[in-house]
Amino acid sequence: MNTLYYILDPMCSWCYAFAPSWKKLLQNLPSHVEIEYIHGGLARHSDVPMPQEMQDMLQNTWKEIEQKVGTKFNYDFWSKCKPRRSTYLACQACVSARAQNKEYEMIQEIQKAYYQDALNPSDRDTLELAASNINLDVEKFSHDLESKEIVNLFEEDLNKRRNLGIRSFPSLVLKSNNEYFSITIDFTNYETILKQINSYL
C-alpha cells in the first residue's frame, strides 16, 4: 500500500499557491498511490477580529507569493470582510465534504471563495454556499459541520499531523512499504515532486 498524505489547511495561502502544481501531480501520479488529505488546522475557532498587524503580515505574504509563484489574490477580502484568525471550521467543512466524497472539491471551492471571490471561509454561510456550489447535500453538510462526529474526525486529522511531525503547510509525506518519506514541495513544477515520489516507490 502506497499513500501520499497531503497536509494542508484550506485557508492557507501557500496551499492555495500550491493548488495548480497539486492538480497536475494528481493527474500524473501512479494509479497505485492513494491520496489522503490531512487538515492540519492553522487557527482555532475564534470570533475575535484579526489584529491589523496580522492583516498586514498576511497581505505581505500574499504579495510574496504573487512575486515568487505568480498566484493572484483578491485583496477586496480585507475591506469587504471582517477577518478572524479562525480556520478550524473551514477544515471541518472539508471533513464534512469527505463524508460525501467531495473533499478535494471542497478544498478548491473554499480557496476560490477566499482568494478569488473575497468571501470569508471562517463564516458558516460561506461554507454552506461552497457546499451548494459543489452540489453537496447542503442540509446534511450543515448538520454535519459542527457535529461531534465531524469534530472527532477532524481531531484525528490533527493527531495524524502531529504524529507525522508536520508543522508547516502545505506538506507532503509518502508512505511506502511501511516507511515514511518527506517530499519536498515545488510550487511551480510538479515533475520534481513526481520524481521524488517515483524514486521511493
C-alpha positions in Angstrom: 0.0 0.0 0.0 1.3 3.4 -1.1 -0.3 6.5 0.4 0.5 10.2 -0.3 -0.5 12.3 2.6 -1.2 16.0 1.7 -1.2 18.0 4.9 -2.9 21.4 4.4 -5.3 24.0 5.7 -7.9 25.1 3.1 -7.3 28.7 4.3 -3.5 28.5 4.0 -2.3 31.0 1.3 0.7 28.8 0.4 -1.6 25.8 0.0 -3.6 28.0 -2.5 -0.3 28.8 -4.3 0.4 25.1 -4.5 -3.0 24.2 -6.0 -2.1 24.3 -9.7 1.0 22.0 -9.1 -1.0 19.7 -6.9 -3.7 19.4 -9.6 -1.1 18.4 -12.2 0.5 16.0 -9.7 -2.8 14.3 -9.1 -3.3 13.8 -12.9 0.1 12.2 -13.2 0.5 10.1 -10.1 0.8 6.3 -10.5 -2.5 4.7 -10.0 -1.3 2.6 -7.1 -0.7 5.6 -4.9 -3.7 6.6 -2.8 -4.3 10.2 -1.7 -5.2 11.1 1.9 -5.9 14.7 2.9 -5.0 15.7 6.4 -6.4 19.0 7.6 -3.8 20.5 9.9 -5.7 23.4 11.4 -3.9 26.7 11.3 -6.1 28.5 13.8 -8.7 27.5 16.4 -12.3 28.8 16.4 -12.4 32.5 17.2 -14.8 35.4 17.0 -12.0 37.9 17.7 -11.3 40.4 14.9 -7.9 39.9 13.4 -5.4 42.5 14.6 -4.3 45.0 12.0 -0.6 43.9 12.2 -1.6 40.3 11.4 -3.7 41.5 8.5 -0.7 43.5 7.2 1.5 40.4 7.6 -0.9 38.2 5.7 -1.2 40.7 2.9 2.6 40.9 2.6 2.6 37.1 2.4 0.1 37.3 -0.5 2.4 39.8 -2.2 5.4 37.5 -1.6 3.5 34.5 -3.2 2.5 36.6 -6.2 6.1 37.5 -6.8 7.5 34.0 -6.2 4.8 31.8 -7.7 2.6 34.1 -9.8 -0.6 33.3 -7.9 -3.2 36.1 -8.0 -5.2 37.2 -4.9 -8.3 39.3 -4.5 -7.4 42.0 -1.9 -11.0 43.1 -1.7 -11.3 40.5 1.1 -9.6 42.8 3.5 -12.1 45.6 3.0 -15.3 43.5 2.3 -14.9 41.0 5.2 -14.2 41.1 8.9 -11.1 38.8 9.1 -10.7 36.5 12.0 -7.8 34.1 12.7 -10.1 31.1 12.6 -9.6 28.2 10.2 -11.0 25.2 12.1 -14.5 25.5 10.7 -13.2 25.5 7.1 -11.2 22.4 8.0 -14.3 20.8 9.4 -16.1 21.7 6.2 -13.6 19.7 4.2 -14.0 16.7 6.5 -17.8 17.1 6.2 -17.4 17.0 2.4 -15.2 13.9 2.8 -18.3 12.2 4.1 -20.0 13.0 0.8 -16.9 12.0 -1.3 -16.2 15.6 -2.4 -13.3 16.6 -0.1 -11.0 17.8 -2.9 -13.8 19.8 -4.5 -14.5 21.5 -1.2 -10.8 22.4 -0.7 -10.9 24.0 -4.2 -14.2 25.8 -3.5 -13.0 27.3 -0.2 -9.8 28.5 -1.8 -11.8 30.1 -4.6 -14.3 31.7 -2.2 -11.5 33.2 -0.1 -8.8 34.1 -2.5 -10.8 34.9 -5.7 -14.3 35.9 -4.5 -13.3 37.8 -1.3 -15.6 35.7 0.9 -14.8 34.7 4.4 -14.4 30.9 5.0 -14.3 31.5 8.7 -18.1 32.1 8.4 -20.6 29.3 8.2 -22.7 30.9 5.4 -19.6 31.0 3.1 -19.0 27.3 3.7 -22.7 26.4 3.1 -22.5 28.4 -0.2 -19.4 26.4 -1.1 -21.3 23.2 -0.3 -24.1 24.2 -2.6 -21.7 25.2 -5.4 -20.2 21.7 -5.5 -23.6 20.0 -5.3 -23.4 18.6 -1.8 -26.4 17.7 0.2 -26.4 21.1 1.9 -28.8 20.1 4.7 -26.6 17.1 5.6 -23.5 19.2 5.3 -24.9 21.9 7.5 -25.9 19.4 10.1 -22.6 17.6 10.0 -20.4 20.7 10.0 -20.2 21.1 13.8 -21.4 17.7 14.8 -19.5 15.6 17.3 -18.7 13.0 14.6 -17.0 15.5 12.3 -15.2 17.3 15.1 -13.8 13.9 16.2 -12.7 13.1 12.6 -11.0 16.5 12.4 -9.3 15.7 15.7 -8.0 12.5 14.1 -6.5 14.7 11.3 -4.8 16.9 13.8 -3.4 13.9 15.6 -2.1 12.4 12.3 -0.4 15.7 11.5 1.3 15.7 14.9 2.3 12.0 14.5 3.9 12.8 11.1 5.8 15.7 12.7 4.4 18.2 10.3 4.5 21.9 11.4 4.0 23.8 8.1 1.6 23.8 5.2 1.5 22.6 2.6 3.4 19.4 3.3 3.6 16.0 1.5 4.6 12.7 3.1 4.7 9.4 1.2 4.1 6.1 2.9 5.5 3.2 1.0 6.2 -0.3 2.4 5.5 1.0 5.9 8.2 3.6 5.5 7.6 7.4 5.6 9.3 9.8 3.2 9.1 13.6 3.3 8.5 15.0 -0.1 9.9 18.5 -1.0 7.2 20.7 -2.5 7.9 22.6 -5.7 5.3 25.3 -6.2 5.9 25.7 -9.9 6.9 22.3 -11.2 5.0 19.2 -10.3 7.5 17.0 -12.1 10.2 17.5 -9.5 7.7 16.2 -6.9 6.7 13.3 -9.1 10.4 12.3 -9.5 10.8 12.2 -5.7 7.7 10.0 -5.3 8.7 7.6 -8.0 12.2 7.3 -6.5 10.7 5.9 -3.3 8.1 3.6 -4.8 
